[in-house]
Amino acid sequence: MAAMTRSADMTLRLALATALASGSAGASAATLAVGGNGAYATLAEAARNAEAGDTIVLAPGLYEGARFHANDLTIRAAADAVPGSVVVGGDTVAGKGLFVIAGDDVTIMGITFEGARAPDGNGAGIRVEGRNLTVTDARFSGNEMGILANGVDGSVLTVRRSRFTGTASRAPDRLGHAIYANSIARLVVTGSTFARGTRGHYIKSRALDTRITDNRIDDTNGSASYLIDLPEGGGATISDNLLVKGPNPDNCCTAIAYGFEMRKGGSYVNPPALVRVSGNRFVNRAPGTVTFFANRAAPANAATLANNEMIAEQGRIVAASGNATVNGKAAASYFANAAAFAEMALKPPMSGIFALLGFGLAGIIVGRRKPVTR
């Protein structure tokens, strides 16, 4: 009987210890309310007091930026906030960004970032210094950089359902990019829209692996350079996007640039990895000839293009250059005969019926001029 009592007592003690531990873990995560009737008037106050696992909730209003140190932090708009009603603007923090994220594993949701400016021309809506950031349902308007991520080994930057417009650097020697990921493990961009860029690229990634899916990148009313730039190569999945080269691009001739800096003698380039570009709809509204996917990887890294729809509303389109296959045919072979390659450039057909072009590009669709929707 005594043995049974001791056993029951030990079981009770373990259960109590477990409950207390669970209670302590739950109690350690706090919600810090900012603005409205919240306990904090400014983001900076909340950021200073935030600890690992906390959630910072912003009521509708206009806020100045802050630097966030805590790990596992969530920063979000209040649940009842109308989209676009929680706005962060004003001066950048330490000349870097409206939000400077120094902690790891941070999530940002439903916040608008406007007008970030910095003396060096790199003022970002969000400057990422820690590891692993997820941005969802955010808006970026009129910043010099939308999201600028430092090179952090093993880090993943994920952007979902967000909007980037009017990105432009004030510095004459700088380019403003909507998303610029330096040397991280992976960049994931999905369900987002990009428009009205100036001089820079909409997405620039030096990540080991870049995944860009189901987005709309439309430079019709902008003057950006490349729609997507992967200057150091690496793995890439670019699929199911609507990509529009506008009529006034800063770079005339390329939509997606791959490996363009790998021949410049830099000390770091990404190793060869799988590159697949598929199911995209590309519309050219620029004059002249535009290459949809230009591959300059060194050492050479093959890319596979499949089932991409090409519509030349202006100028002409070359599906690919460099080491690539287009619907199973080697694009590199088209360069053997320069004259034939020039004639291969895709043109709008004279009739309203979709046409298939030869030269090994069967299956690439060229449409007449028509409104583009998605």
Residue frames relative to the residue before (quaternion, step in Angstrom):
aa qw qx qy qz dx dy dz
M 1.0000 0.0000 0.0000 0.0000 0.00 0.00 0.00
A 0.6432 0.5244 -0.3134 0.4616 3.56 0.99 -0.88
A 0.6388 0.5299 -0.3241 0.4540 3.56 1.03 -0.84
M 0.6499 0.5110 -0.3144 0.4665 3.53 1.01 -0.85
T 0.6412 0.5274 -0.3276 0.4509 3.59 0.99 -0.77
R 0.6551 0.5008 -0.3147 0.4701 3.55 0.96 -0.90
S 0.6393 0.5322 -0.3218 0.4523 3.58 1.03 -0.80
A 0.6627 0.4957 -0.2987 0.4752 3.55 0.97 -0.94
D 0.6403 0.5267 -0.3270 0.4535 3.57 1.00 -0.80
M 0.6508 0.5133 -0.3171 0.4609 3.59 0.97 -0.85
T 0.6345 0.5298 -0.3240 0.4602 3.57 1.02 -0.83
L 0.6560 0.5142 -0.3060 0.4601 3.57 0.98 -0.88
R 0.6471 0.5253 -0.3181 0.4518 3.55 0.98 -0.88
L 0.6557 0.5097 -0.3101 0.4626 3.59 0.97 -0.86
A 0.6498 0.5188 -0.3172 0.4561 3.55 1.01 -0.86
L 0.6575 0.5074 -0.3086 0.4637 3.57 1.00 -0.85
A 0.6406 0.5298 -0.3195 0.4549 3.55 1.01 -0.85
T 0.6511 0.5135 -0.3080 0.4663 3.55 1.00 -0.87
A 0.6613 0.5105 -0.3075 0.4555 3.57 0.94 -0.89
L 0.6566 0.5095 -0.3082 0.4630 3.56 0.98 -0.86
A 0.6428 0.5208 -0.3208 0.4611 3.55 1.00 -0.85
S 0.6608 0.5014 -0.3052 0.4677 3.57 0.97 -0.87
G 0.6469 0.5229 -0.3110 0.4598 3.55 1.00 -0.83
S 0.6550 0.5099 -0.3174 0.4585 3.55 0.98 -0.82
A 0.6458 0.5220 -0.3202 0.4559 3.58 1.01 -0.86
G 0.6659 0.5008 -0.3037 0.4621 3.56 0.98 -0.86
A 0.6749 0.5101 -0.2925 0.4457 3.55 1.01 -0.88
S 0.6082 0.5981 -0.3570 0.3808 3.59 1.11 -0.56
A 0.6731 0.4549 -0.2955 0.5026 3.61 1.16 -0.48
A 0.0762 -0.8197 0.5677 -0.0045 3.57 -0.64 1.14
T 0.3247 -0.6937 0.5996 0.2323 3.55 -1.34 0.34
L 0.1465 -0.7954 0.5871 0.0349 3.55 -0.69 1.16
A 0.1782 -0.8132 0.5497 0.0695 3.57 -0.40 1.27
V 0.1231 -0.8012 0.5853 0.0167 3.56 -0.86 1.07
G 0.8080 0.2130 -0.1804 0.5189 3.58 -0.95 0.93
G 0.7426 0.3570 -0.2780 0.4938 3.56 -1.26 0.14
N 0.7557 -0.3014 0.2657 0.5171 3.56 -0.77 -1.07
G 0.3735 0.7624 -0.4618 0.2568 3.57 1.24 0.32
A 0.6455 -0.5515 0.3839 0.3631 3.53 -1.32 0.36
Y 0.7535 0.3426 -0.1871 0.5289 3.60 1.17 -0.49
A 0.3612 -0.7463 0.5229 0.1978 3.56 -0.91 0.96
T 0.8012 0.1971 -0.0879 0.5581 3.59 1.10 -0.67
L 0.5974 -0.5581 0.4438 0.3670 3.51 -1.28 0.44
A 0.6164 0.5677 -0.3530 0.4162 3.57 1.00 -0.79
E 0.6320 0.5233 -0.3321 0.4653 3.61 1.01 -0.79
A 0.6779 0.4897 -0.2946 0.4625 3.55 0.85 -0.96
A 0.6428 0.5335 -0.3235 0.4445 3.58 0.98 -0.83
R 0.6557 0.5148 -0.3156 0.4533 3.60 0.99 -0.80
N 0.7456 0.4128 -0.2170 0.4760 3.58 1.05 -0.73
A 0.5242 0.6601 -0.4102 0.3483 3.58 1.22 -0.28
E 0.1394 -0.7682 0.6217 0.0626 3.53 -1.14 0.79
A 0.7355 -0.4286 0.2848 0.4407 3.54 -1.28 0.30
G 0.8119 0.2660 -0.2125 0.4743 3.55 -0.93 0.94
D 0.5274 0.6541 -0.4082 0.3570 3.61 1.23 -0.16
T 0.2684 -0.7182 0.6152 0.1834 3.52 -1.41 0.28
I 0.1710 -0.7578 0.6234 0.0884 3.56 -0.91 0.98
V 0.0986 -0.8107 0.5771 0.0062 3.58 -0.66 1.16
L 0.1937 -0.8061 0.5551 0.0667 3.57 -0.76 1.11
A 0.3480 -0.7015 0.5856 0.2093 3.54 -0.92 0.98
P 0.6563 -0.4909 0.3663 0.4407 3.62 -1.17 0.35
G 0.4293 0.6764 -0.5112 0.3114 3.56 -0.97 0.88
L 0.4887 -0.6248 0.5202 0.3164 3.54 -1.38 -0.02
Y 0.0694 -0.8222 0.5643 -0.0266 3.56 -0.74 1.12
E 0.4042 -0.6347 0.5879 0.2968 3.51 -1.34 0.39
G 0.6120 -0.6116 0.3756 0.3322 3.55 -1.20 0.54
A 0.1645 -0.7747 0.6040 0.0893 3.54 -1.37 -0.01
R 0.3792 -0.6684 0.5860 0.2570 3.52 -1.40 0.25
F 0.1662 -0.8046 0.5682 0.0453 3.56 -0.81 1.05
H 0.1939 -0.8200 0.5349 0.0622 3.56 -0.68 1.17
A 0.6169 0.6037 -0.3534 0.3607 3.60 1.03 -0.73
N 0.4195 -0.6750 0.5503 0.2562 3.55 -1.21 0.63
D 0.8274 0.2367 -0.1637 0.4822 3.57 -1.32 0.31
L 0.3605 0.7496 -0.4697 0.2958 3.55 1.08 0.74
T 0.1577 -0.7408 0.6426 0.1157 3.56 -1.20 0.68
I 0.0551 -0.7720 0.6332 0.0016 3.56 -0.88 1.01
R 0.1608 0.8284 -0.5127 0.1581 3.58 -0.39 1.15
A 0.5583 -0.5563 0.4922 0.3696 3.50 -1.35 0.29
A 0.6026 -0.5520 0.4285 0.3855 3.54 -1.17 0.55
A 0.6340 -0.5826 0.3585 0.3607 3.54 -1.11 0.75
D 0.7422 0.3945 -0.2264 0.4922 3.61 1.04 -0.70
A 0.4427 0.6980 -0.4597 0.3248 3.62 1.24 0.17
V 0.4333 -0.6701 0.5388 0.2700 3.57 -0.97 0.90
P 0.5702 -0.5956 0.4236 0.3750 3.64 -0.94 0.76
G 0.7927 0.2687 -0.2283 0.4972 3.56 -0.85 1.01
S 0.6017 0.5955 -0.3541 0.3974 3.62 1.24 -0.08
V 0.6652 0.3915 -0.2999 0.5606 3.60 1.26 -0.11
V 0.0276 0.8416 -0.5272 0.1143 3.55 -0.16 1.35
V 0.1373 -0.7570 0.6350 0.0690 3.55 -1.01 0.92
G 0.1409 0.7914 -0.5787 0.1376 3.57 -0.76 1.09
G 0.5193 0.6563 -0.4509 0.3103 3.56 -1.20 -0.44
D 0.7912 -0.3065 0.2309 0.4762 3.53 -1.26 -0.50
T 0.4743 -0.6395 0.5196 0.3099 3.56 -1.16 0.62
V 0.5025 -0.6403 0.4985 0.2984 3.55 -1.20 0.61
A 0.8414 -0.0527 -0.0161 0.5376 3.58 -0.68 1.14
G 0.6192 -0.5742 0.3393 0.4145 3.58 1.12 0.62
K 0.5747 0.6149 -0.3631 0.3997 3.60 1.21 0.39
G 0.7797 -0.2509 0.2233 0.5284 3.57 0.57 -1.12
L 0.6169 -0.5177 0.4240 0.4143 3.56 -1.28 0.21
F 0.7262 0.1349 -0.1092 0.6652 3.54 1.15 -0.72
V 0.0745 -0.7422 0.6638 0.0550 3.55 -0.99 0.90
I 0.1504 -0.8171 0.5554 0.0360 3.56 -0.44 1.26
A 0.0804 -0.8200 0.5666 0.0001 3.57 -0.31 1.30
G 0.6354 0.5374 -0.3309 0.4448 3.60 1.19 -0.44
D 0.4894 -0.6434 0.5097 0.2945 3.53 -1.37 0.22
D 0.8498 0.1970 -0.1295 0.4714 3.55 -1.33 0.45
V 0.3004 0.7574 -0.5064 0.2823 3.56 0.84 1.09
T 0.1672 -0.7677 0.6135 0.0791 3.55 -1.16 0.77
I 0.0805 -0.7789 0.6216 0.0202 3.59 -0.95 0.94
M 0.0033 -0.8303 0.5534 -0.0654 3.58 -0.76 1.06
G 0.8979 0.1247 -0.0688 0.4166 3.53 -1.11 0.83
I 0.5503 0.6223 -0.3825 0.4044 3.60 1.21 0.40
T 0.2989 -0.7372 0.5820 0.1688 3.58 -1.15 0.75
F 0.1419 -0.7781 0.6098 0.0505 3.57 -0.98 0.96
E 0.0056 -0.8420 0.5353 -0.0669 3.57 -0.57 1.18
G 0.9032 0.1205 -0.0613 0.4073 3.48 -1.23 0.77
A 0.2394 0.7826 -0.5426 0.1892 3.62 1.01 0.66
R 0.0409 0.7846 -0.6138 0.0774 3.56 -0.83 1.10
A 0.0243 -0.7915 0.6107 -0.0055 3.56 -1.09 0.72
P 0.6528 -0.5440 0.3513 0.3930 3.61 -1.13 0.56
D 0.7242 0.4291 -0.2571 0.4747 3.60 1.03 -0.72
G 0.5545 -0.6415 0.3820 0.3675 3.60 1.25 0.05
N 0.6343 0.5298 -0.3212 0.4624 3.58 1.31 0.17
G 0.2470 0.7960 -0.5236 0.1764 3.60 1.07 0.54
A 0.1421 -0.8335 0.5335 0.0204 3.56 -0.56 1.21
G 0.5421 -0.5554 0.5060 0.3763 3.52 -1.22 0.46
I 0.7762 0.0037 0.0238 0.6300 3.56 0.97 -0.97
R 0.1234 -0.7499 0.6466 0.0657 3.54 -0.92 0.98
V 0.1909 -0.8090 0.5525 0.0617 3.56 -0.64 1.16
E 0.0335 -0.8082 0.5878 -0.0166 3.57 -0.62 1.16
G 0.6693 0.4834 -0.2932 0.4821 3.58 1.22 -0.41
R 0.5813 -0.5757 0.4526 0.3547 3.53 -1.34 -0.25
N 0.8613 0.1105 -0.1212 0.4809 3.55 -1.00 0.99
L 0.1636 0.7534 -0.6133 0.1714 3.53 -0.40 1.34
T 0.1084 -0.7617 0.6360 0.0590 3.54 -1.11 0.84
V 0.0744 -0.7872 0.6122 -0.0020 3.57 -0.81 1.09
T 0.0097 0.8156 -0.5741 0.0710 3.57 -0.67 1.15
D 0.8640 0.0580 -0.0492 0.4977 3.57 -1.08 0.81
A 0.4135 0.6980 -0.4780 0.3366 3.58 0.99 0.84
R 0.2390 -0.7471 0.6012 0.1523 3.56 -1.31 0.35
F 0.0941 -0.7810 0.6171 0.0178 3.54 -1.02 0.91
S 0.0659 0.8238 -0.5530 0.1063 3.57 -0.53 1.17
G 0.8787 0.0562 -0.0482 0.4716 3.55 -0.88 1.00
N 0.4288 0.6843 -0.4785 0.3447 3.59 1.09 0.65
E 0.5454 -0.5848 0.4676 0.3765 3.58 -1.22 0.33
M 0.7382 0.0340 -0.0392 0.6726 3.53 1.26 -0.62
G 0.4358 -0.6670 0.5224 0.3038 3.56 -1.05 0.63
I 0.7543 -0.1069 0.1301 0.6346 3.54 0.48 -1.32
L 0.0538 -0.7850 0.6171 -0.0080 3.56 -0.81 1.07
A 0.0976 -0.8266 0.5542 -0.0009 3.57 -0.45 1.26
N 0.4183 -0.6926 0.5347 0.2437 3.56 -0.86 1.00
G 0.5430 -0.5958 0.4738 0.3545 3.57 -1.25 0.36
V 0.1145 0.7787 -0.6009 0.1398 3.58 -0.45 1.27
D 0.4488 -0.7113 0.4665 0.2739 3.60 -0.55 1.12
G 0.8383 0.2193 -0.1693 0.4696 3.55 -0.98 0.91
S 0.5356 0.6562 -0.4022 0.3475 3.59 1.23 -0.14
V 0.1786 -0.7542 0.6240 0.0995 3.54 -1.25 0.63
L 0.1206 -0.7605 0.6353 0.0586 3.57 -0.89 0.99
T 0.0447 -0.8007 0.5968 -0.0259 3.55 -0.73 1.14
V 0.0438 -0.7871 0.6150 -0.0176 3.57 -0.84 1.05
R 0.0005 0.8158 -0.5757 0.0545 3.56 -0.66 1.15
R 0.8800 0.0110 0.0054 0.4747 3.56 -1.16 0.75
S 0.4598 0.6742 -0.4527 0.3594 3.58 0.88 0.91
R 0.3185 -0.7576 0.5502 0.1480 3.55 -1.28 0.47
F 0.0762 -0.7934 0.6040 -0.0018 3.56 -0.93 0.99
T 0.1210 0.7944 -0.5849 0.1100 3.61 -0.64 1.11
G 0.8629 0.2087 -0.1304 0.4414 3.52 -1.27 0.58
T 0.2837 0.7618 -0.5338 0.2327 3.59 1.01 0.72
A 0.2325 0.7681 -0.5635 0.1961 3.59 -0.73 1.06
S 0.3245 -0.7379 0.5604 0.1900 3.56 -0.89 0.93
R 0.4233 -0.6984 0.5162 0.2580 3.57 -1.09 0.73
A 0.6194 0.5624 -0.3464 0.4244 3.58 1.17 -0.52
P 0.4742 -0.7095 0.4343 0.2882 3.62 -0.74 0.97
D 0.7262 0.4120 -0.2456 0.4924 3.60 1.15 -0.51
R 0.6400 0.5046 -0.3247 0.4800 3.61 1.26 0.26
L 0.2558 -0.7276 0.6125 0.1733 3.51 -1.29 0.47
G 0.2869 -0.7634 0.5537 0.1681 3.56 -0.89 0.88
H 0.1043 -0.8029 0.5865 0.0212 3.58 -0.68 1.12
A 0.5154 -0.6379 0.4649 0.3336 3.60 -0.98 0.74
I 0.7632 -0.0063 0.0036 0.6461 3.58 1.04 -0.86
Y 0.0255 0.7803 -0.6234 0.0422 3.56 -0.85 1.02
A 0.0455 -0.7937 0.6061 -0.0260 3.54 -0.46 1.28
N 0.2869 -0.7458 0.5772 0.1685 3.55 -0.71 1.06
S 0.8112 -0.3169 0.1866 0.4547 3.60 -1.24 -0.36
I 0.2098 0.7546 -0.5834 0.2147 3.55 0.08 1.37
A 0.6673 -0.5050 0.3514 0.4197 3.57 -1.28 0.08
R 0.8236 -0.0822 0.1108 0.5501 3.59 0.82 -0.95
L 0.1292 -0.7282 0.6661 0.0965 3.50 -1.26 0.70
V 0.0486 -0.7793 0.6247 -0.0045 3.56 -0.90 1.02
V 0.0375 0.7809 -0.6205 0.0618 3.58 -0.74 1.09
T 0.1430 0.8074 -0.5559 0.1366 3.58 -0.61 1.09
G 0.8550 0.1850 -0.1326 0.4660 3.54 -1.19 0.68
S 0.5606 0.6278 -0.3670 0.3961 3.60 1.18 0.43
T 0.2986 -0.7509 0.5641 0.1697 3.57 -1.29 0.39
F 0.1081 -0.7826 0.6130 0.0093 3.55 -1.14 0.83
A 0.1618 0.7903 -0.5750 0.1365 3.59 -0.88 0.92
R 0.8537 0.2310 -0.1631 0.4373 3.53 -1.45 0.31
G 0.2500 0.7601 -0.5528 0.2328 3.58 0.85 0.94
T 0.2201 -0.7697 0.5870 0.1204 3.56 -1.26 0.49
R 0.8800 -0.0023 -0.0583 0.4714 3.57 -0.78 1.16
G 0.7400 0.4053 -0.2446 0.4779 3.61 0.82 -0.85
H 0.5854 -0.5526 0.4576 0.3776 3.54 -1.35 -0.27
Y 0.5298 -0.6227 0.4573 0.3499 3.58 -1.09 0.54
I 0.7811 0.0158 -0.0103 0.6241 3.59 0.96 -0.84
K 0.0166 0.7733 -0.6327 0.0383 3.55 -0.80 1.07
S 0.0341 0.8301 -0.5489 0.0914 3.56 -0.63 1.14
R 0.1400 -0.7579 0.6338 0.0650 3.50 -0.99 1.01
A 0.3339 0.7711 -0.4798 0.2522 3.58 1.25 0.32
L 0.6009 -0.5455 0.4438 0.3799 3.54 -1.25 0.45
D 0.7891 0.0708 -0.0037 0.6101 3.56 1.11 -0.74
T 0.0571 -0.8009 0.5960 -0.0072 3.58 -0.82 1.04
R 0.0459 -0.7997 0.5985 -0.0131 3.56 -0.82 1.03
I 0.0224 0.7986 -0.5939 0.0956 3.55 -0.47 1.28
T 0.1512 0.8217 -0.5213 0.1739 3.57 -0.23 1.27
D 0.8762 0.1001 -0.0739 0.4655 3.52 -1.21 0.75
N 0.4555 0.6599 -0.4680 0.3716 3.58 0.93 0.94
R 0.2896 -0.6971 0.6135 0.2318 3.53 -1.37 0.12
I 0.0038 0.7762 -0.6284 0.0511 3.57 -0.61 1.20
D 0.0651 0.8408 -0.5181 0.1428 3.54 -0.08 1.37
D 0.1129 -0.8261 0.5519 0.0149 3.57 -0.40 1.28
T 0.2295 0.8111 -0.5120 0.1651 3.59 1.20 0.42
N 0.7933 0.2488 -0.1170 0.5432 3.59 0.92 -0.90
G 0.6095 0.5412 -0.3538 0.4587 3.56 1.19 0.51
S 0.2806 -0.7222 0.5919 0.2223 3.52 -1.35 -0.25
A 0.1830 0.8183 -0.5182 0.1680 3.54 0.97 0.93
S 0.5463 -0.5847 0.4822 0.3565 3.53 -1.36 0.08
Y 0.8048 -0.0368 0.0565 0.5898 3.62 -0.19 -1.22
L 0.4945 -0.6125 0.5156 0.3383 3.54 -1.18 0.51
I 0.7731 0.0122 0.0244 0.6337 3.57 1.05 -0.89
D 0.0391 -0.7960 0.6039 -0.0113 3.56 -0.90 0.97
L 0.0165 -0.7641 0.6440 -0.0324 3.57 -0.74 1.17
P 0.1213 -0.8833 0.4456 0.0808 3.59 0.54 1.19
E 0.7583 0.3456 -0.2026 0.5143 3.61 1.12 -0.54
G 0.5819 -0.6125 0.3722 0.3843 3.57 1.16 0.49
G 0.3242 0.7469 -0.5520 0.1798 3.54 -1.04 -0.85
G 0.6721 -0.4645 0.3726 0.4401 3.55 -1.32 -0.07
A 0.0282 0.8101 -0.5840 0.0431 3.57 -1.05 0.69
T 0.0349 -0.7323 0.6793 0.0332 3.50 -1.18 0.79
I 0.0361 0.7796 -0.6201 0.0800 3.56 -0.57 1.21
S 0.2295 0.8137 -0.4872 0.2188 3.57 -0.09 1.23
D 0.8699 0.1547 -0.1179 0.4533 3.49 -1.35 0.62
N 0.4467 0.6669 -0.4685 0.3690 3.58 1.02 0.82
L 0.3095 -0.6582 0.6334 0.2642 3.53 -1.35 0.30
L 0.0312 -0.8120 0.5803 -0.0543 3.57 -0.56 1.21
V 0.0299 -0.8162 0.5759 -0.0346 3.58 -0.66 1.13
K 0.2263 -0.7420 0.6204 0.1155 3.55 -0.79 1.12
G 0.3449 -0.7952 0.4670 0.1750 3.56 -0.54 1.21
P 0.6538 -0.5566 0.3567 0.3681 3.58 -1.28 0.25
N 0.7722 0.3058 -0.1654 0.5319 3.62 1.22 -0.33
P 0.1341 0.8434 -0.5139 0.0814 3.62 0.81 0.89
D 0.5120 -0.6162 0.4949 0.3366 3.57 -1.17 0.57
N 0.7297 0.2233 -0.1663 0.6246 3.58 1.22 -0.57
C 0.4101 -0.7875 0.4123 0.2040 3.54 -0.50 1.24
C 0.8631 0.3592 -0.0377 0.3531 3.44 0.79 -1.13
T 0.7481 0.3401 -0.2052 0.5316 3.63 1.20 0.00
A 0.2864 -0.7442 0.5782 0.1728 3.58 -1.04 0.82
I 0.7829 0.0785 -0.0181 0.6170 3.59 0.82 -1.06
A 0.1280 -0.8005 0.5847 0.0319 3.57 -0.65 1.17
Y 0.0398 -0.8120 0.5818 -0.0233 3.57 -0.76 1.08
G 0.8674 0.0863 -0.0806 0.4834 3.57 -0.81 1.06
F 0.3184 0.8012 -0.4714 0.1855 3.59 1.18 0.37
E 0.7186 0.4146 -0.2641 0.4920 3.63 1.14 -0.40
M 0.4949 0.6968 -0.4169 0.3095 3.59 1.22 -0.08
R 0.6807 0.4641 -0.2880 0.4883 3.58 1.23 -0.27
K 0.5665 0.6346 -0.3702 0.3733 3.57 1.26 0.09
G 0.5755 -0.6376 0.3667 0.3576 3.59 1.21 0.21
G 0.3203 0.7624 -0.5059 0.2451 3.58 1.15 0.44
S 0.5508 -0.6456 0.4272 0.3119 3.56 -1.17 0.57
Y 0.7889 0.2363 -0.1323 0.5516 3.61 1.16 -0.41
V 0.1265 0.7475 -0.6466 0.0844 3.55 -0.89 1.01
N 0.5461 -0.6296 0.4428 0.3306 3.54 -1.15 0.59
P 0.5007 -0.6497 0.4697 0.3265 3.61 -1.04 0.68
P 0.6427 -0.5156 0.3817 0.4188 3.60 -1.18 0.39
A 0.0883 0.7721 -0.6226 0.0921 3.54 -1.08 0.79
L 0.7067 -0.4667 0.3249 0.4210 3.55 -1.32 0.23
V 0.0310 -0.7749 0.6313 -0.0083 3.56 -0.93 0.99
R 0.0810 0.7980 -0.5891 0.0975 3.56 -0.63 1.13
V 0.0703 -0.7742 0.6288 -0.0157 3.55 -0.88 1.09
S 0.2131 0.8190 -0.4906 0.2074 3.59 -0.19 1.22
G 0.8523 0.2327 -0.1573 0.4413 3.50 -1.29 0.55
N 0.4634 0.6763 -0.4548 0.3479 3.58 1.18 0.42
R 0.2639 -0.7103 0.6200 0.2033 3.53 -1.29 0.39
F 0.0659 -0.8181 0.5712 -0.0103 3.57 -0.52 1.20
V 0.0909 -0.7842 0.6136 0.0116 3.53 -0.84 1.10
N 0.1741 -0.7812 0.5929 0.0886 3.56 -0.82 1.03
R 0.0202 -0.7886 0.6144 -0.0168 3.54 -0.77 1.13
A 0.5175 0.6262 -0.4101 0.4146 3.56 1.32 0.30
P 0.4848 -0.6371 0.4958 0.3365 3.60 -1.09 0.56
G 0.7249 0.4132 -0.3050 0.4590 3.55 -1.23 0.37
T 0.6248 -0.5373 0.4247 0.3749 3.53 -1.35 -0.30
V 0.1073 -0.7937 0.5984 0.0197 3.56 -0.84 1.04
T 0.2883 -0.7279 0.5954 0.1801 3.57 -0.96 0.91
F 0.4337 -0.7162 0.4896 0.2435 3.54 -0.72 1.10
F 0.7961 -0.0037 0.0340 0.6043 3.61 0.79 -1.00
A 0.0571 -0.8055 0.5897 -0.0140 3.56 -0.50 1.23
N 0.1400 -0.8189 0.5565 0.0108 3.57 -0.61 1.22
R 0.0575 0.7962 -0.5986 0.0674 3.57 -0.62 1.17
A 0.2115 0.8169 -0.5136 0.1558 3.57 1.14 0.56
A 0.0367 0.7774 -0.6264 0.0436 3.56 -1.05 0.83
P 0.3823 -0.2748 -0.8406 0.2678 1.51 -1.09 2.28
A 0.6774 -0.5311 0.3321 0.3857 3.52 -1.19 0.65
N 0.0403 -0.7746 0.6311 -0.0059 3.54 -0.99 0.91
A 0.3772 -0.7684 0.4726 0.2095 3.56 -0.50 1.19
A 0.1605 -0.7562 0.6277 0.0922 3.53 -1.19 0.70
T 0.2387 -0.7583 0.5923 0.1313 3.55 -1.14 0.71
L 0.0868 -0.7743 0.6264 0.0231 3.55 -0.82 1.08
A 0.1020 0.8014 -0.5808 0.1003 3.56 -0.86 0.94
N 0.8825 0.0613 -0.0482 0.4637 3.52 -1.16 0.84
N 0.3691 0.6944 -0.5253 0.3249 3.54 0.92 0.91
E 0.3170 -0.7511 0.5519 0.1755 3.58 -0.88 0.96
M 0.1393 -0.8041 0.5768 0.0363 3.57 -0.79 1.06
I 0.0045 0.7898 -0.6121 0.0393 3.57 -0.78 1.05
A 0.1294 -0.7985 0.5863 0.0439 3.58 -0.56 1.17
E 0.1106 -0.7989 0.5901 0.0354 3.57 -0.19 1.27
Q 0.7420 0.0833 -0.0891 0.6592 3.55 1.32 -0.41
G 0.8396 0.2393 -0.1393 0.4673 3.56 -1.27 0.28
R 0.5074 -0.6128 0.5044 0.3356 3.53 -1.19 -0.70
I 0.2872 -0.7535 0.5716 0.1518 3.55 -1.26 0.43
V 0.1477 -0.7130 0.6773 0.1052 3.53 -1.10 0.85
A 0.4687 -0.7203 0.4295 0.2775 3.56 -0.63 1.08
A 0.8109 -0.1239 0.1317 0.5565 3.62 0.79 -0.94
S 0.1022 -0.7510 0.6444 0.1009 3.51 -1.31 0.40
G 0.7279 0.3964 -0.3026 0.4706 3.56 -1.17 0.52
N 0.7666 -0.3568 0.2754 0.4573 3.53 -1.29 -0.44
A 0.3854 0.7040 -0.5044 0.3185 3.56 -0.07 1.30
T 0.2284 -0.7145 0.6345 0.1863 3.51 -1.30 0.43
V 0.1722 -0.7736 0.6064 0.0651 3.52 -1.03 0.91
N 0.8170 -0.1555 0.0456 0.5534 3.55 -0.40 1.25
G 0.7712 -0.3960 0.1737 0.4672 3.53 0.92 1.02
K 0.6608 0.4728 -0.3059 0.4961 3.60 1.25 -0.07
A 0.4810 -0.6863 0.4670 0.2822 3.58 -0.98 0.84
A 0.3605 -0.7523 0.5116 0.2059 3.55 -0.51 1.19
A 0.5945 0.5965 -0.3717 0.3907 3.59 1.03 -0.74
S 0.6220 0.5672 -0.3512 0.4099 3.60 1.05 -0.68
Y 0.5761 0.6050 -0.3825 0.3947 3.59 1.13 -0.47
F 0.6389 0.5438 -0.3352 0.4286 3.59 1.15 -0.48
A 0.4678 0.6895 -0.4483 0.3237 3.59 1.20 -0.21
N 0.7693 0.1829 -0.1005 0.6039 3.55 1.07 -0.73
A 0.3230 -0.7988 0.4717 0.1874 3.56 -0.08 1.30
A 0.6497 0.5203 -0.3288 0.4463 3.57 0.95 -0.82
A 0.6601 0.4975 -0.3071 0.4716 3.55 0.96 -0.88
F 0.6322 0.5345 -0.3378 0.4477 3.56 1.03 -0.80
A 0.6332 0.5288 -0.3381 0.4529 3.59 0.96 -0.81
E 0.6820 0.4797 -0.2874 0.4714 3.55 1.00 -0.82
M 0.5858 0.6004 -0.3671 0.4020 3.57 1.21 -0.46
A 0.4821 0.6843 -0.4406 0.3244 3.60 1.17 -0.50
L 0.4552 -0.7229 0.4561 0.2494 3.52 -0.86 0.98
K 0.1044 -0.7889 0.6048 0.0306 3.55 -0.99 0.92
P 0.5685 -0.5585 0.4460 0.4074 3.59 -1.17 0.38
P 0.4357 -0.6943 0.4957 0.2869 3.63 -0.83 0.83
M 0.5743 -0.6163 0.4196 0.3380 3.54 -1.14 0.60
S 0.7230 0.3923 -0.2481 0.5117 3.58 1.05 -0.65
G 0.5813 -0.5862 0.4296 0.3659 3.56 -1.26 0.12
I 0.5572 0.6044 -0.3958 0.4093 3.58 1.24 -0.02
F 0.5121 -0.6216 0.4832 0.3433 3.59 -0.97 0.75
A 0.1383 -0.8000 0.5822 0.0436 3.53 -1.01 0.91
L 0.3086 -0.7156 0.5932 0.2019 3.53 -1.22 0.53
L 0.2824 -0.7659 0.5579 0.1496 3.53 -0.89 0.97
G 0.4835 -0.6878 0.4682 0.2719 3.57 -1.06 0.75
F 0.5942 0.5927 -0.4329 0.3291 3.53 -1.12 -0.83
G 0.7139 -0.4774 0.2632 0.4394 3.58 0.95 0.85
L 0.6249 0.5542 -0.3451 0.4282 3.59 1.21 0.15
A 0.2133 0.7831 -0.5542 0.1850 3.58 1.08 0.61
G 0.7356 0.3795 -0.2975 0.4759 3.54 -0.92 0.89
I 0.6069 0.4724 -0.3739 0.5184 3.60 1.24 -0.16
I 0.2576 -0.8205 0.5010 0.0975 3.54 -0.60 1.19
V 0.1215 -0.7693 0.6247 0.0564 3.54 -1.00 0.90
G 0.1298 -0.8181 0.5570 0.0596 3.60 -0.70 1.02
R 0.5424 -0.5735 0.4774 0.3861 3.54 -1.20 0.33
R 0.6758 -0.4646 0.3612 0.4438 3.55 -1.28 0.15
K 0.2130 0.7489 -0.6006 0.1819 3.53 -0.92 1.00
P 0.6169 -0.5303 0.4010 0.4211 3.57 -1.16 0.39
V 0.2545 -0.7663 0.5739 0.1366 3.55 -1.01 0.84
T 0.0553 0.7867 -0.6108 0.0710 3.55 -0.75 1.07
R 0.0279 -0.7913 0.6096 0.0387 3.49 -1.29 0.35
